Amino acid sequence: LKPVWHVCSSPLQLWCKAAPLMAVRAAFESSSEVGVFARLTNSYCLTAMGGSENFHSVFEAELSQHIPVIHASVGNTRIVGRVTVGNKNGLLVPSITTDQELQHLRNLLPENVKVQKVEERLSALGNCIVCNDYVALVHTDLDRETEEVIADVLKVDVFRATIAQNVLVGSCYVLIPSRSLWWLEQ
């Protein structure tokens, strides 16, 4: 059984299909909002460059036998979880991504993962889009062209939605293949 992992925005919750009760705690410097600094799919994991090596090593220790764990920055920022969105088919990055960062990602991600830069005014893609390998829920104000890129690169059905009247669906909801997990800030 190949492990299926997911990370939530709250204190690091690594959920594994092979061991669904497993959880690992981590913090990025003094922040427990690790989903801001990491992007995790069933095919790869991105962790922020420039932070504590301990943060990256937590992911590496748990995941590197199964998927690549990649140190990365996007737009010279460390908030890779907030500005990217992806699944086993692809990774979408905002227009602030430098050519060097884009090439770094393409070199280290699995060959079957398509990396695409998105020209979108709502550049925090991880806040505006939530997806799994089958479906994506997107911010209601996302450009139609972006919606088409999401469908094409991630190979998902795309639906405009709000969750609990929140348009930032990626910041309050997590989708995994067999079920969905809520995380709403109180």
C-alpha positions in Angstrom: 0.0 0.0 0.0 1.6 3.3 -1.1 1.3 5.9 1.6 -1.0 8.9 0.9 0.1 12.0 2.9 -1.5 15.4 3.6 -0.5 18.4 5.7 -3.0 20.8 7.3 -2.4 24.5 8.0 -2.7 23.9 11.7 0.2 22.3 13.7 1.7 19.7 11.3 -0.7 16.8 10.8 0.8 14.3 8.4 -2.0 11.9 7.5 -1.1 8.6 6.0 -3.5 6.2 4.3 -1.3 3.3 5.4 -1.4 4.5 9.0 -4.3 6.9 9.3 -3.7 7.7 13.0 -0.1 8.8 12.6 0.6 12.4 13.3 3.9 14.3 13.5 4.3 17.7 15.1 6.6 20.4 13.7 7.0 24.1 13.8 8.6 26.5 11.3 10.8 28.7 13.5 8.2 29.9 16.0 5.1 29.4 13.9 2.9 26.3 14.2 1.2 27.3 10.9 3.4 24.8 9.0 1.0 24.7 6.0 2.1 28.2 5.2 5.7 26.9 4.8 5.1 23.5 3.1 3.1 22.0 0.2 2.5 18.3 0.4 0.9 16.0 -2.2 1.0 12.3 -2.8 3.8 12.8 -5.3 6.1 15.4 -3.7 6.7 17.8 -0.8 8.0 21.3 -0.9 9.5 22.9 2.2 10.6 26.5 2.6 14.2 27.5 2.1 15.8 29.7 4.6 14.1 28.3 7.7 15.2 25.9 10.3 16.9 22.8 8.9 14.9 20.9 11.6 11.7 21.8 9.9 12.8 20.3 6.6 14.3 17.3 8.3 10.9 16.4 9.9 9.4 16.0 6.4 12.5 14.2 5.1 12.5 11.7 7.9 8.8 10.8 7.4 8.5 11.1 3.6 11.8 10.8 1.7 11.4 7.0 1.3 8.2 7.6 -0.6 8.3 11.0 -2.3 10.9 13.7 -3.1 11.1 16.4 -0.3 12.3 19.6 -2.0 13.7 22.7 -0.4 12.2 25.6 -2.4 11.3 29.2 -2.5 8.7 31.0 -4.6 9.1 34.6 -5.5 12.0 34.7 -3.1 9.6 34.0 -0.2 9.4 31.2 2.3 5.6 30.8 2.1 5.6 28.0 -0.4 2.4 26.5 1.0 0.4 29.7 0.7 1.4 30.6 -2.9 1.4 27.1 -4.5 -1.2 24.5 -5.1 -0.7 21.0 -6.6 -1.5 17.3 -6.8 0.0 14.2 -8.3 -0.5 15.6 -11.8 0.9 19.1 -11.4 2.1 22.1 -9.5 0.8 25.7 -10.0 3.0 28.6 -9.0 2.2 32.3 -9.1 3.7 34.8 -11.5 6.1 36.1 -8.8 8.1 32.8 -9.2 11.5 33.5 -10.7 12.9 31.6 -13.7 15.6 30.1 -11.5 13.0 28.8 -8.9 10.8 27.4 -11.7 13.8 25.5 -13.2 14.8 24.2 -9.7 11.2 22.8 -9.2 11.2 21.2 -12.7 14.6 19.6 -12.1 13.6 18.0 -8.8 9.9 17.1 -9.2 8.9 13.8 -10.7 8.8 13.8 -14.5 5.1 13.2 -14.6 4.4 16.4 -12.6 3.7 19.4 -14.8 4.9 22.7 -13.3 3.0 25.8 -14.6 3.3 29.5 -13.8 -0.1 31.2 -13.4 -0.8 34.8 -14.3 -3.4 35.6 -11.6 -4.0 38.7 -9.6 -4.9 36.5 -6.6 -1.4 35.2 -6.3 -1.7 33.3 -3.0 -2.9 30.2 -4.9 -2.7 28.0 -1.8 -5.3 30.2 -0.1 -7.5 30.5 -3.2 -7.6 26.9 -4.4 -8.0 23.6 -2.6 -7.7 20.3 -4.6 -7.0 16.6 -4.6 -6.3 14.4 -7.6 -10.0 14.6 -8.8 -11.5 18.0 -8.0 -10.6 21.6 -7.2 -12.7 24.2 -5.3 -11.6 27.7 -6.2 -12.1 31.3 -5.0 -15.2 32.8 -6.6 -13.2 35.7 -8.1 -10.5 33.7 -9.8 -9.9 34.5 -13.5 -11.6 32.1 -16.0 -8.2 31.6 -17.6 -6.8 30.4 -14.3 -9.7 28.1 -13.9 -8.8 26.5 -17.3 -5.1 26.2 -16.3 -6.2 24.4 -13.1 -8.3 21.9 -15.0 -5.6 21.4 -17.6 -2.5 21.1 -15.4 -4.0 19.4 -12.4 -6.4 17.3 -14.4 -9.4 18.0 -12.1 -12.9 19.2 -12.3 -13.1 22.8 -11.1 -15.9 24.4 -9.0 -16.2 27.9 -7.8 -17.1 27.8 -4.1 -17.2 29.3 -0.7 -16.9 27.3 2.5 -18.7 28.7 5.6 -19.0 32.0 3.6 -15.2 32.1 3.2 -13.8 32.6 -0.3 -10.3 31.5 0.8 -11.2 27.9 0.4 -7.5 26.7 0.4 -7.0 28.3 3.8 -9.9 26.5 5.5 -10.4 23.2 3.8 -8.3 20.2 2.9 -9.3 17.6 0.3 -7.8 14.1 0.2 -8.8 11.3 -2.2 -11.2 9.4 -0.1 -12.5 12.0 2.3 -12.1 15.7 3.2 -10.8 17.3 6.4 -12.0 20.6 7.8 -9.7 23.1 9.4 -11.4 26.3 10.4 -9.9 28.9 12.6 -12.0 29.6 15.6 
